[in-house]
Amino acid sequence: MFPFAAAAIRRLNDAHLPVIVVTNQSGIGRGIVAESMVHVVHDLMTQQLTAAGAHLTAIYYCPHTSDDACDCRKPKLGMLQKAAREHAIDLQRSFVVGDRYGDIELAHATHARGILVRTGYGAEDLRENSPRWPKPPDFVADDLAAAVNWILRPPK
């Protein structure tokens, strides 16, 4: 976890915003990673956030490969729709923060605002692929802390 992540998530917690992780974990479907290992990683992330005074509302993951006919693998809507149902979230008033254009596609498909972070795969995806993107992110942030600044900015 990036060192700034817990403080950024804590700011969202303090603003009483749900913080939900939706993640593709195709390593499970490809037989590279045991599903139990994904749970171990999620538990460790949760413990680290708790120790820093932050928390996640929920974590959803898709274990399928891109060849599987599931409706949960991002940028398909399954995980976000499930989160919205289970946590009474208005997706049109939400933000999707991610480091791949698939996260931005997910945001656009649900009429949420999409924020691409340059950390992780984000800088490379932006550099290599952005000329081919049909619609740009609503905001490009250096990292999660900058994304949270944009989310929490005063209304105009």
C-alpha positions in Angstrom: 0.0 0.0 0.0 1.3 3.5 -0.8 2.2 5.4 2.3 -0.3 8.2 1.6 -3.3 5.8 1.0 -4.5 5.4 4.6 -4.6 9.2 5.3 -6.4 9.8 2.0 -9.0 7.1 2.8 -9.3 8.5 6.4 -10.2 11.9 4.8 -13.1 10.2 2.9 -14.1 8.4 6.1 -14.2 11.7 7.9 -16.4 13.2 5.2 -18.8 10.2 5.7 -18.3 8.9 2.2 -18.3 5.2 1.5 -15.0 3.8 0.3 -15.4 0.6 -1.6 -12.7 -1.3 -3.4 -13.7 -3.1 -6.7 -10.9 -5.1 -8.2 -10.3 -7.6 -11.0 -8.3 -10.6 -9.7 -8.0 -12.7 -12.8 -5.0 -14.5 -11.3 -7.6 -16.7 -9.5 -9.3 -17.7 -12.7 -6.0 -18.3 -14.4 -4.9 -20.6 -11.6 -1.9 -18.3 -10.7 -3.2 -17.1 -7.3 -5.3 -19.0 -4.8 -8.5 -17.3 -3.9 -7.5 -17.6 -0.2 -4.4 -15.4 -1.0 -6.6 -12.6 -2.2 -8.5 -12.8 1.1 -5.2 -12.7 3.0 -4.1 -9.6 1.0 -7.5 -7.9 1.6 -7.3 -8.7 5.3 -3.8 -7.3 5.6 -4.9 -4.1 3.8 -7.9 -3.8 6.1 -5.6 -4.3 9.2 -3.1 -1.6 7.9 -5.9 0.8 7.3 -7.5 0.2 10.7 -4.1 0.8 12.4 -3.9 4.1 10.6 -7.5 5.1 11.6 -9.1 4.4 8.3 -11.5 1.8 7.0 -13.1 0.5 3.8 -16.9 0.1 3.6 -16.5 -3.0 1.5 -14.3 -4.9 -1.0 -15.6 -6.7 -4.1 -13.5 -8.7 -6.4 -14.0 -10.5 -9.7 -12.0 -13.8 -9.9 -12.7 -14.3 -13.6 -10.5 -13.9 -16.7 -11.3 -11.6 -19.5 -12.4 -14.7 -21.6 -15.1 -15.6 -19.0 -18.6 -14.4 -19.7 -19.1 -12.8 -16.3 -20.8 -9.5 -15.6 -18.6 -8.5 -12.8 -15.2 -8.0 -14.4 -14.4 -4.3 -14.8 -15.3 -2.4 -16.9 -18.6 -4.4 -16.7 -21.0 -3.0 -14.1 -21.7 -6.1 -11.9 -19.5 -5.2 -8.9 -20.5 -1.5 -8.8 -24.2 -2.4 -9.2 -23.9 -4.9 -6.3 -22.1 -2.3 -4.1 -24.8 0.3 -4.9 -27.6 -2.1 -4.0 -25.9 -3.4 -0.8 -24.8 0.1 0.4 -27.6 2.4 -0.9 -25.2 4.3 -3.1 -26.2 6.6 -5.9 -23.6 5.8 -8.6 -24.3 9.0 -10.5 -23.1 11.0 -7.4 -20.1 8.7 -7.0 -16.4 8.7 -8.0 -14.4 5.8 -9.5 -10.7 6.1 -8.8 -8.4 3.8 -10.6 -5.1 3.4 -12.4 -6.4 1.9 -15.7 -8.7 3.2 -18.3 -11.0 0.3 -17.6 -11.8 2.0 -14.3 -12.7 5.2 -16.2 -14.9 3.2 -18.6 -16.7 1.8 -15.6 -17.2 5.3 -14.2 -18.6 6.5 -17.5 -20.9 3.5 -17.9 -22.5 4.3 -14.5 -22.5 8.1 -14.9 -20.0 8.4 -12.0 -17.0 10.7 -12.3 -13.8 8.9 -13.2 -10.4 9.8 -11.8 -7.3 8.2 -13.2 -4.3 8.2 -10.8 -0.8 8.2 -12.2 0.4 5.7 -9.6 0.4 2.0 -10.3 -0.3 1.5 -14.0 -1.9 5.0 -14.5 1.0 7.0 -15.8 1.9 4.3 -18.4 -1.7 3.9 -19.4 -2.1 7.6 -19.8 1.1 7.9 -21.8 0.6 4.9 -24.0 -3.1 4.7 -24.6 -4.8 8.0 -23.9 -4.9 9.1 -27.6 -7.2 6.2 -28.3 -9.5 6.7 -25.4 -13.0 7.6 -26.6 -13.7 9.8 -23.5 -11.1 11.2 -21.1 -11.2 10.9 -17.3 -12.9 13.6 -15.5 -9.7 14.2 -13.6 -6.1 12.9 -13.7 -4.5 12.9 -10.3 -0.9 12.2 -9.3 -2.0 9.8 -6.6 -4.9 8.9 -4.3 -4.2 11.9 -2.0 -4.7 14.3 -5.0 -7.8 12.4 -6.1 -9.3 12.8 -2.6 -8.4 16.5 -2.7 -10.4 16.8 -6.0 -13.3 14.7 -4.6 -13.5 16.9 -1.5 -13.0 20.2 -3.1 -15.6 22.8 -2.3 -18.6 23.0 -4.7 -18.4 25.7 -7.3 
